Amino acid sequence: MKYLAVLYFFVFFITPISLRAQNLLGLPLVNNYNKTVYGGGSRTWDIKQDSRGILYFGNSEGLITFDGRYWKSYALPNHTIIRSLWIDSHDRIYVGGQGDFGYFEPAEQGGLTYTSLKALIPEEYRNFADIWNTLSFGQSVFFRATNVIFELKGQKITVHPAAAEWYFMGKVGESLFAQDKKNGLLVYRNNHWSPVLATLPYREMKIASMLPLGKERIVVSTLNNQNYLLKDRVLLQLNKERWDDSYTPSAARIDDSTFVVGNAKEGCHIRDRDGKTIQRIGIREGLVNKNISAVFVDQQKNIWVASDNGISVISYGSAVRYLRPNLENEVTGLSSLIFDHKLYLSSSNGVYVAPISKGLKDQSRSLSSFSLFPKSDGGEAWLLQELNGRLLLGHNKGLFQIQDQALLPLSNRTGTWNVLPLSSVYPVNQALVGTYQGLELLNYQNGIFQSGGQLRGFVDSYRFLELDEKKTIWASHPYRGIYRMRLAADRHAYDAVLLTKKNGLPSDYQNFVFKIKDQVVFATEKGLYTYDYRKNAFAPATDYKAFDGLTIRYLKEDKEGNIWYCTDKYVGVAQFDAKNKSYQLIKFPEIEGMNTSGFDHINTFDKNNIYIGAEKGIIHINYEKYIQEARKPLVLLSQVTAKSAQDSILFAGYFTKNATGTYEQLRADQLEMASKFNSFQFAFSSPSFGIHEHMEFSYQLVGYDENWSAWENIAEKSYTNLPSGKYRFQVRVRNNLNQISETVSYDFTILPPWYLSIWAKLVYILLGALGIYLFFKVQKQVWKKQQLQYEKKMAQLRYIHQLEIEKSEKEIVKLNNEKLEQEVLVKTKELASASMQLLENSGTLVKVRDELAKIEGSEEEASELKRINNLLKDVEKNSANWDQFALHFDELNDGFLNKLKSNHEGLSRNDLKVCAYLKLNFTTKQIAQLQNITVRGVEIHRYRLRKKLPVGKDQSLSDFLNEI
């Protein structure tokens, strides 16, 4: 009986608790926005989304919108709460408030304007409180208050009073349901309410929502957290074994098999079609508050949650999930491994393990939970590795084997980083163990691992080890370089050579070694490198140019040939194109900064299960789903503002919807701005929420920018001092898969200033024409006056010119005469000089003849003397012309010699010669040569002439002669 009691306790108490603890293994990522961000009140009551993806929130301070980047708010005229929302097929936003209801729709300048419908209500029903439900059905829009339901059709409102009190109104497929306190569950058919269930399971039951799950399956959720299946006009309670009566005001369908409910005590519950909770998302899972007032599932399967003082988005439909083994005490995920249908996670404090459901493609959807492996804590569990069908653990305390629920020590000398098999043949008999202090040998015999002890060699911390085809062991150290090692023949020692920047590495730091496609590659600060044995140096890896320039810290190849990598900033995958033998880099911005930087690890189990070490456990990526469900992004123009002394909003985010169902700017909406508005700010966004919000934008202002801008994660652009002209601003967005949206454009014109307007230009033309006319008219008069003055001046100039010609001719004649006279004078002087020289020579010859006559000699000598004497006579005859020379000299010098002889009769012939030489400006030396006397003799002769001639004391002899 004792054992039966224990079994009874376990079955009925322990088992439900364990089942209750079972959740989906992977948690969706959660983003939170507090009220200071969205700029609204503390409570949000309803959430909806239009066809473009813009979200709308019924808030205690009015309508709030969110387009992925920017929050905007619109208040009701009476500044009351908006309790309910509905958006029709034309994106008109119907709202229900306190004592009023109506709709918002785009207005001028692209904003939203509110139109109240209260005036259409019959007078006796205009006094009502809150509108709790708003929805459209057929051609009508229904608004539920507690005492009445209003039906808007066209411009007429029909009133449906409650029999007692309206509790609920909702739409499922093509049916409209409502709950009345007295009449139970009703359906609207043929313009009146017909009973579906007059009697409900209990008297005070209040329906919160009705959701379609699959064909002909309607789940009814109540305010007290119960779920029912409505089938054949009967309500069947779901999940009876687990229920509490906490307030649950909202529910939303996720897909045909799951739905979410918002609870006031426990946050959000994800439930399956049978009403069983498969995941709870509360404060520990990322919500800021667990008092939920509304939930909504958007087009991307994100769950939007309204809670006290905040709005959250749960990326439930995303292919990226968190696996957090310890929500109470977060641990860093260092590695992971699937072994024997269990997920093992080594962390900053021990190993955690969780069973994996068999047959699931996405293992993160397993209904499971993590538990700490016994005795694995107390230090970092660095690496999980499978070898020979055994599970090994590299731990801060050493090397262990995980077997069943036991941790078997293999080596405890020092901390262990990794294990490198020395063979690819199964089973591997020996392996190297990289430790904090050198290498160890691990032996495998008879199904048992045994430590071979520490190897002799250079001791360092060998965290990364790889073996190439030449049996060279490569080890990397992030702060020293790369070690090239060889094992001794007995495998008890090794030699290590450190290779650095001198050997071709781009740097001595941040170098890591990995094996990709059976080739050892080295991750560096400048991309991937390989080792060239012929040159004994590192060189860039030509097969992996896609990684050039990236600082790579981790590499892992998956089964499809893709290379997963970690940089110093983000995680990505190089998707392999087998056709072109190339790689396309895809990064995951949604998990940027979440991975374990410095101790990166990626487990590429298969294309549906990629595990990445993270600061909080492990990040799981269903890569196949990530690629398949990627949608072409949509770009929105959120706002256009004209900047001046007072800013003006030109466009507030809402274009007009055309006949094709697309939104674009109409020609009538293209503004013409005054010249003072020449600075603009454009804000743009993409309605991608949660982890999908990481988008890059490119823009161009046609008419100003020559090219599109570079892609960047900036959602606004400003232009200043634009000249007048026509412009078109266009923008587009792309996601991390390089999918680019359609272009959205906004046209506008900046008018020229008034002084450059068309009318001003016409006035300028007329004034210019008049000015030209007056100018030519005045100029014509001026020209006539100038013509007369010109003609008069020309006559004067001609007269002066004639006088100048005559004067010039006289001057020319005078100059010619003077020139001729000068030339004659020069020639005369030359002639006189030559003549005087001849005369002097003649005198000399006479003296020679006289001297020869005195010589006596023989007859032969007498004959020769006679002949010489005859020659001298001939010369004398030629030289006896002084009188003729004197006559000619006087003719050239105005009778100088005659005047001199007549005025001074006492002058000898020799005196006249000297006077002639002085008249010709001969120097004393020249005169001495002509006279064949000394210079002293000439000076004495000059002195005698001064005595003979009346020369004054202060007057030279030459000046006296020149005055004659």
Secondary structure, 3 states (H helix, E strand, C coil): CHHHHHHHHHHHHHHHHHHHHCEECCEECEEEEEHHHHCCCCCEEEEEECCCCCEEEEECCEEEEECCCCEEEECCCCCCCEEEEEECCCCCEEEEEECCEEEEEECHHHCEEEEECHHHCCHHHCCCCECCEEEEECCEEEEECCCEEEEEECCEEEEEECCCCEEEEEEECCEEEEEECCCEEEEEECCEEEEEECCCCCCCCCEEEEEECCCCCEEEEECCCCEEEEECCEEEECCCCCCCCCCCCEEEECCCCEEEEEECCCEEEEEECCCCEEEEECCCCCCCCCCEEEEEECCCCCEEEEECCEEEEECCCCCEEEECCCCCCCCEEEEEEEECCEEEEEECCEEEEEECCCCCCCHHHCEECCEECCCCCCCCEEEEEEECCEEEEEECCEEEEEECCEEEEEECCCCEEEEEECCCCCCCCEEEEEECCEEEEEEEECCEEEEEEECECCCCCCCEEEECCCCCEEEEECCCEEEEEEECCCCCEEEEEEECHHHCCCCCCCCEEEEECCEEEEEECCEEEEEECCCCEEEECHHHHHHCCCCEEEEEECCCCCEEEEECCCEEEEEEECCCCEEEEEECHHHCCCECCCCCCEEEEECCEEEEEECCEEEEECHHHHHHCCCCCCCEEEEEEEECCCCEEEECCCCEECCCCCEECCHHHCEEECCCCCEEEEEEECCCCHHHHCCEEEEEEECCCCCCCCCECCCEEEECCCCCEEEEEEEEEECCCCCECCCEEEEEEECCCHHHCHHHHHHHHHHHHHHHHHHHHHHHHHHHHHHHHHHHHHHHHHHHHHHHHHHHHHHHHHHHHHHHHHHHHHHHHHHHHHHHHHHHHHHHHHHHHHHHHCCCCCHHHHHHHHHHHHHHHHHHHHHCCHHHHHHHHHHHCCCHHHHHHHHCCCCCHHHHHHHHHHHCCCCHHHHHHHHCCCHHHHHHHHHHHHHHCCCCCCCCHHHHHHCC
